[in-house]
Amino acid sequence: MLDSAPMSSLQAALAQAAAEIDTALDHILPPAEGPEAPLLEAMRYAVIGGGKRLRGFLVLEGARQFGVSRQAALRVAAAIEMLHAYSLVHDDLPAMDDDDLRRGKPTVHKAFDEATAIIAGDALQAMAFGTLADEETHADTAVRIELVRCLAKAAGARGMCGGQMLDMLAEAAAEPLDEVQVGRLQLLKTGRLIEFAAEAGAILGKAPSAQRHALAAFGRDIGAAFQIADDLLDATASAAETGKRTGKDAEAGKATLLGLLGLDRARMQAERLVAQARDHLDSFGERADLLRDLAAYTIERKS
């Protein structure tokens, strides 16, 4: 369990980061007038306000280890949050998970319509890559290219999109997935983007490869722990607590590590992952304490 003092410090840092990221998103996605205004409104609805901003926070704290400017880090954090929001908008569609509630409010296809939700998700993805490629994000072209390359890898067929496809195929499979298969599905669907978020600050800071790999490994482990925690919340929490529909994994017959391992073993696995993640930060000293606290928070959170 987290001590109350570190938890308080982390919560304050998360709240500050969320506010700063929303300000950055408001700058990148200002309200628009004219025929395209409904699209911008849907994009802003999807990404501004709400959410834990865990991915964006990882960018900011990773960048802080190397003295990267806050403005540069915030633009990368905003880009990752836009890409994450696009994935949620599409996941919530009737053709996917068919959800009506996200972050405590109606999903985009419910607040607008399905066609607008699809286009808004597409536009958020495009805007994410455009933000990374903009020289306002970093003066070094090579850094911007590396950010774009790594995000494309994390989000594409060998990353988040591939994981979503595996998840859909698993629902129709004749045999349930085993522990290794579920682990790979979750690594792709959830873990790759979190891994990139942790690594992005090191890319911005042109960090030595050992430290870049350490942050990526940290992100990979907390990504796995985060998914187990999500499975636990889906099984044990209410929609009012999480801000989204719960119990849907069991309802859909989805294979999860929780279903394969049981409640106690799943919690133990998440705790092992958190301990392992924290070990990756040994070379960073006290400067990485908020990241260590974040690792514990991934399995202590209530939403």
ZIWO-V599967 format. One record per pair of residues at least 12 apart in sequence whose C-alpha atoms are under 10 Angstrom apart, sorted by the first residue. I is the first residue (numbers start at 1). J is the second residue. Records with the same first field share a line. If there is no record, write none. Layout:
I: J, J
This chain:
1: 296, 297, 299, 300
2: 293, 294, 296, 297, 300
3: 293
6: 289, 290, 292, 293, 294
7: 290, 293, 294, 296, 297, 300
9: 290, 293
10: 289, 290, 291, 292, 293, 294, 297
11: 290, 293, 294, 297
13: 57, 61, 290
14: 52, 53, 54, 56, 57, 58, 290, 294
15: 52, 53, 57
16: 57
17: 52, 53, 54, 56, 57, 58, 60, 61, 74, 77
18: 48, 49, 50, 51, 52, 53, 54, 56, 57, 77, 78
19: 48, 49, 50, 53
20: 56, 70, 71, 74, 77, 78
21: 48, 49, 53, 56, 57, 60, 71, 73, 74, 75, 76, 77, 78, 79, 81
22: 44, 47, 48, 49, 50, 53, 74, 77, 78, 81
23: 48, 49, 74, 78
24: 48, 71, 74, 75, 76, 77, 78, 79
25: 44, 47, 48, 49, 74, 75, 77, 78, 79, 81, 82
26: 44, 47, 48, 78
27: 75
28: 75, 78, 79, 127, 128, 131
29: 41, 43, 44, 47, 48, 124, 127
30: 44
31: 43, 44
38: 112, 116, 120
39: 112, 116, 117, 119, 120, 121, 123
40: 120, 123, 124
41: 112, 120
42: 108, 109, 111, 112, 113, 116, 117, 119, 120, 121, 124
43: 82, 85, 86, 89, 108, 116, 117, 119, 120, 121, 122, 123, 124
44: 82, 85, 120, 124
45: 85, 105, 107, 108, 111, 112, 120
46: 82, 84, 85, 86, 88, 89, 102, 103, 106, 107, 108, 111, 117, 120, 121, 124
47: 78, 81, 82, 83, 84, 85, 86, 88, 89, 121, 124
48: 78, 81, 82, 85
49: 103
50: 102, 103, 104, 105, 243
51: 81, 85, 102, 103, 104, 243, 303
52: 103, 301, 303
53: 77, 78, 80, 81, 84
54: 77, 81, 194, 197, 198, 294, 298
55: 77, 78, 80, 81, 84, 193, 194, 195, 196, 197, 198, 219, 223
56: 73, 74, 75, 76, 77, 78, 79, 80, 81, 82, 84, 194, 197, 198, 200
57: 73, 74, 77, 81, 197, 198, 290, 291, 294
58: 73, 77, 194, 195, 196, 197, 198, 199, 200, 201, 215, 219, 290, 291, 294
59: 73, 74, 75, 76, 77, 78, 80, 194, 196, 197, 198, 199, 200, 201, 202, 203, 204
60: 72, 73, 74, 75, 76, 77, 197, 198, 200, 201
61: 73, 197, 198, 200, 201, 202, 287, 288, 289, 290, 291
62: 197, 198, 199, 200, 201, 202, 203, 204, 205, 212, 215, 216, 287, 288, 291
63: 76, 198, 199, 200, 201, 202, 203, 204, 205, 206, 207
64: 201, 202, 205, 287, 288
65: 201, 202, 205, 207, 211, 284, 285, 287, 288
66: 201, 202, 203, 204, 205, 206, 207, 211, 284
67: 201, 202, 204, 205
68: 138, 201, 202, 203, 204, 205, 206
69: 137, 138, 204, 205
71: 136, 137, 138
72: 132, 135, 136, 137, 138, 139, 201, 204
73: 137, 138, 200, 201, 204, 205
74: 137
75: 128, 131, 132, 134, 136, 137, 138
76: 128, 129, 131, 132, 133, 137, 138, 144, 147, 197, 200, 201, 204
77: 128, 132, 197, 200, 201
78: 127, 128, 131, 132
79: 124, 125, 126, 127, 128, 129, 130, 131, 132, 151
80: 124, 125, 128, 129, 131, 132, 151, 155, 193, 194, 196, 197, 200
81: 124, 125, 128, 197
82: 121, 123, 124, 125, 126, 127, 128, 129, 131
83: 121, 122, 123, 124, 125, 126, 127, 128, 129, 151, 155, 193
84: 121, 124, 125, 128, 155, 160, 190, 193, 194
85: 120, 121, 124, 125
86: 117, 118, 119, 120, 121, 122, 123, 124, 125, 126, 128
87: 121, 122, 124, 125, 155, 160, 161, 164, 189
88: 102, 107, 108, 121
89: 102, 107, 108, 109, 114, 117, 118, 119, 120, 121, 122, 124
90: 107, 108, 109, 114, 117, 118, 119, 120, 121, 122
91: 121, 164
92: 107, 108, 109, 110, 114, 117
93: 107, 108, 109, 110, 113, 114, 115, 117, 118
94: 109, 114
95: 114
96: 164, 167, 168
97: 168, 248, 249, 252
99: 244, 245, 248
100: 244, 245
101: 239, 243, 244, 245
102: 239, 242, 243, 244, 245
103: 239, 240, 242, 243, 244, 245, 303
104: 239, 240, 241, 242, 243, 244, 245
105: 243, 244
106: 243, 244
107: 244
108: 120, 121
125: 155
128: 148, 151
129: 144, 147, 148, 149, 151, 152
130: 148
131: 144, 148
132: 144, 145, 146, 147, 148, 149, 151
133: 145, 146, 147, 148
137: 204
138: 204, 205
140: 204
142: 203, 206
143: 200, 203, 204, 205, 206
144: 203, 204
146: 200, 203, 204
147: 196, 199, 200, 201, 203, 204
150: 192, 193, 196, 197, 199, 200, 203
151: 192, 193, 195, 196, 197, 200
152: 193, 196
153: 192, 193, 196
154: 188, 189, 190, 191, 192, 193, 194, 195, 196, 197
155: 188, 189, 190, 192, 193, 196
156: 188, 189, 192
157: 188, 189
158: 188, 189, 192
159: 185, 186, 187, 188, 189, 190, 191, 192, 193
160: 185, 186, 187, 188, 189, 190, 191, 192, 193
161: 188, 189, 190
162: 185, 188, 189
163: 182, 184, 185, 186, 187, 188, 189, 190, 191, 192
164: 185, 186, 188, 189, 190
165: 185, 188, 189
166: 181, 182, 184, 185, 186, 188, 189
167: 182, 185, 186, 189, 254, 255
168: 254
170: 182, 185, 253, 254, 255
171: 252, 253, 254, 255
172: 253, 254
176: 253, 254, 255, 256, 260
177: 254, 255, 256, 257, 260
178: 255, 256, 257, 260
179: 255, 256, 257, 258, 259, 260, 261
180: 257
181: 255, 256, 257
182: 254, 255, 256, 257, 260
183: 224, 227, 228, 256, 257
184: 224
185: 255, 256
186: 223, 224, 226, 227, 228, 256, 257
187: 220, 221, 223, 224, 227
188: 223, 224
189: 223, 227
190: 220, 223, 224, 226, 227
191: 219, 220, 221, 222, 223, 224, 225, 226, 227
192: 216, 219, 220, 223, 224
193: 219, 220, 223
194: 216, 218, 219, 220, 221, 222, 223, 224, 226
195: 215, 216, 217, 218, 219, 220, 221, 222, 223, 224
196: 215, 216, 217, 219, 220
197: 215, 216, 219, 220
198: 212, 213, 214, 215, 216, 217, 218, 219, 220, 222, 223, 291
199: 211, 212, 213, 214, 215, 216, 217, 218, 219, 220
200: 212, 215, 216
201: 215
202: 214, 215, 216
210: 283
211: 280, 281, 283, 284
213: 280
214: 277, 279, 280, 281, 282, 283, 284
215: 277, 280, 281, 284, 291
216: 277, 280
217: 276, 277, 278, 279, 280, 281
218: 273, 274, 275, 276, 277, 278, 279, 280, 281, 291, 292, 295
219: 277, 280, 291, 295
220: 273, 277
221: 270, 272, 273, 274, 275, 276, 277, 278, 280, 295
222: 270, 271, 273, 274, 275, 276, 277, 278, 294, 295, 296, 297, 298, 299
223: 270, 273, 274, 277, 295, 298
224: 269, 270, 273, 274, 298
225: 266, 267, 269, 270, 271, 272, 273, 274, 277, 295, 296, 298, 299
226: 270, 273, 274, 295, 296, 297, 298, 299, 300, 301
227: 256, 257, 258, 270, 298, 299
228: 256, 257, 258, 266, 267, 269, 270, 271, 298, 299
229: 258, 266, 267, 270, 271, 297, 298, 299, 300, 301, 302, 303
230: 242, 246, 258, 298, 299, 301, 302, 303
231: 246, 247, 248, 249, 250, 256, 257, 258, 259, 263, 266
232: 247, 256, 257, 258, 259, 262, 263, 266, 267, 299, 302
233: 246, 247, 299, 301, 302, 303
234: 246, 247, 248, 249, 250, 303
235: 247, 248, 249, 250, 258, 259, 263
236: 263
237: 302, 303
238: 302, 303
239: 303
240: 303
241: 302, 303
242: 301, 302, 303
243: 303
244: 303
257: 269
267: 299
270: 296, 298, 299
271: 295, 296, 298, 299, 300
273: 295, 296, 299
274: 292, 293, 294, 295, 296, 297, 298, 299
275: 292, 295, 296
276: 295
277: 291, 292, 295, 296
278: 291, 292, 293, 294, 295, 296
279: 292
280: 292
